[in-house]
Amino acid sequence: MRLCFASNNAHKLDEIRPLLPAGTELLSLADIGCHEELPETQDTLAGNARQKAEYVWEHYGVACFADDTGLEVAALGGAPGVYSARYAGPQRLATDNVQKLLTELRGHADRSAQFRTVVALVLPGGVVHEFEGAVGGHITEELSGAGGFGYDPVFQPGEGDGRTFAEMTTTEKNQISHRARAVAGLVAFLGVME
């Protein structure tokens, strides 16, 4: 099965590729010739994931799945949430986003948070299926680890061993991550289809 993942983020592609069923050819946006910025104008994670996947299907005719992920911090009323990628501005720099988060959490005793991912799959005919995954934890006071991407250096999952996502290998992170859980639902669904 040829399936496009609506991303050119090499980290995300590397995380997801080993999770998909054998025989699945995973294509990036670049692989299908899509070089434009995908629309993300919805106010929910599910809405953005669906909008991106539907855009690829409508414009390129390729079965596609897209994800949207948000970091939801309790002390910030669920922010940055759907705005996680552009929390510090439209430049979408992870370093700026992390710095803004740490600044806004300064002095807060409650640093609990969760990562939540919604994956939307659009199949031929435009039929949409959604899958969700989440992992709870807390925001550390300092960056730790050189792996991962985004908020990984400051997110310590509650189910882990005290390390941040950025201190884990991709394999270790895939055992408990929000994205892996959402993709597990996608994989189970694709397995039933075969």
C-alpha positions in Angstrom: 0.0 0.0 0.0 1.3 3.5 -0.9 0.5 5.9 1.8 1.6 9.5 2.2 2.4 11.0 5.6 1.6 14.7 5.3 5.0 15.8 6.6 8.5 16.5 5.5 9.7 16.3 9.1 12.5 13.7 9.0 12.2 13.0 12.7 8.4 12.2 12.5 9.0 10.1 9.4 11.7 8.1 11.2 9.5 7.6 14.2 6.5 6.4 12.2 8.2 4.3 9.5 9.0 1.3 11.7 5.5 1.3 13.2 3.7 0.7 9.9 2.7 -2.7 8.6 5.1 -4.6 6.4 4.6 -3.7 2.8 3.5 -0.2 3.4 5.4 2.3 1.2 5.6 5.5 3.3 5.8 8.7 1.2 6.6 12.2 2.4 5.1 15.3 0.9 8.3 15.8 -1.1 8.0 12.3 -2.5 4.6 13.2 -4.0 5.7 16.6 -5.3 3.9 18.6 -2.6 6.1 21.6 -1.7 3.5 24.1 -0.6 2.6 24.8 3.1 -0.4 22.7 4.1 -3.3 24.6 5.6 -3.7 24.4 9.4 -6.4 26.9 10.1 -8.6 24.9 12.5 -8.9 25.4 16.2 -8.5 21.8 17.2 -5.9 19.1 16.7 -8.4 16.9 15.0 -9.5 19.7 12.7 -5.9 20.5 11.6 -5.0 16.8 11.0 -8.1 16.3 8.9 -7.6 19.5 6.9 -4.0 18.5 6.0 -4.9 14.9 5.0 -7.9 16.0 3.0 -5.8 18.7 1.2 -3.3 16.0 0.1 -6.0 13.7 -1.1 -7.9 16.4 -3.0 -4.8 17.9 -4.7 -2.6 14.9 -5.2 -5.0 11.9 -5.2 -2.8 9.9 -2.8 -4.2 8.1 0.3 -2.8 10.1 3.1 -2.6 10.5 6.9 -1.7 13.7 8.8 -1.1 14.4 12.4 -1.4 17.3 14.7 0.2 17.3 18.1 -0.2 19.6 21.0 1.5 20.0 24.3 -1.2 20.8 26.9 0.1 22.3 30.1 -2.3 22.3 33.1 -1.0 25.5 34.7 -1.4 27.4 31.4 -5.0 26.3 30.9 -4.1 23.7 28.3 -1.8 26.0 26.3 0.1 25.9 24.0 -2.2 23.1 22.7 -3.2 23.5 19.1 -0.7 26.4 18.8 2.3 24.3 20.0 4.4 24.7 16.8 3.9 28.4 16.7 3.7 29.2 20.4 6.5 31.8 20.3 5.5 33.2 16.9 5.1 32.3 13.2 8.8 31.4 12.8 8.0 28.0 14.4 11.4 27.7 16.1 11.4 24.9 18.7 14.1 26.7 20.8 11.9 29.8 21.0 8.8 27.8 21.9 10.6 25.9 24.6 12.1 29.1 26.1 8.7 30.8 26.1 7.1 27.7 27.9 9.8 27.7 30.5 9.5 31.4 31.1 5.7 31.2 31.5 6.0 28.3 33.9 8.5 30.0 36.1 7.2 30.0 39.7 4.4 27.4 39.0 4.4 24.4 41.3 2.1 22.4 39.0 4.1 21.5 35.9 1.9 18.6 34.8 1.3 18.3 31.1 0.3 15.9 28.4 1.2 15.5 24.8 -1.8 14.6 22.6 -1.7 13.6 18.9 -4.6 13.1 16.5 -4.0 11.3 13.2 -6.5 11.6 10.4 -6.4 9.1 7.6 -8.0 9.9 4.2 -8.6 6.9 1.9 -9.7 6.8 -1.7 -13.1 8.2 -2.0 -12.3 10.8 0.7 -13.4 8.6 3.6 -11.8 9.9 6.9 -10.8 7.9 10.0 -9.3 9.5 13.1 -7.0 8.0 15.8 -5.8 9.7 19.0 -3.0 9.1 21.5 -1.8 10.8 24.6 0.9 10.6 27.2 0.9 12.4 30.5 4.0 13.8 32.4 5.4 17.1 33.4 7.6 19.9 32.2 11.1 20.0 33.6 12.8 23.2 34.8 15.7 22.8 32.4 16.4 21.3 29.0 17.8 17.8 29.1 18.9 15.5 26.3 19.9 16.0 22.7 17.5 13.7 20.9 14.0 14.1 19.7 12.5 17.4 18.6 10.2 20.2 19.7 9.4 20.1 23.4 11.1 16.8 23.9 14.0 18.2 26.0 11.6 19.5 28.7 8.9 16.8 28.7 9.3 14.0 31.1 6.7 11.3 30.7 5.1 10.0 33.8 5.4 6.4 32.6 9.2 6.7 32.0 12.2 6.3 34.1 12.8 9.9 34.9 14.3 10.8 31.5 12.9 13.4 29.1 11.8 12.3 25.6 15.0 13.9 24.3 17.1 11.6 26.5 15.4 8.5 25.0 16.2 6.6 21.8 13.5 6.7 19.1 12.7 3.0 20.0 12.3 3.9 23.7 10.1 6.9 22.9 8.0 4.9 20.5 7.0 2.5 23.3 5.2 5.2 25.2 4.7 8.3 23.0 1.5 10.0 22.1 2.3 9.8 18.4 3.1 6.1 18.7 -0.2 5.5 20.4 -2.2 7.3 17.7 -0.3 5.6 15.0 -0.9 2.2 16.7 -4.6 2.9 16.1 -3.9 3.7 12.5 -1.7 0.5 12.1 -4.4 -1.7 13.7 -7.0 -0.2 11.3 -4.7 -0.8 8.2 -4.0 -4.3 9.4 -7.8 -5.1 9.3 -8.0 -3.6 5.8 -5.3 -5.9 4.4 
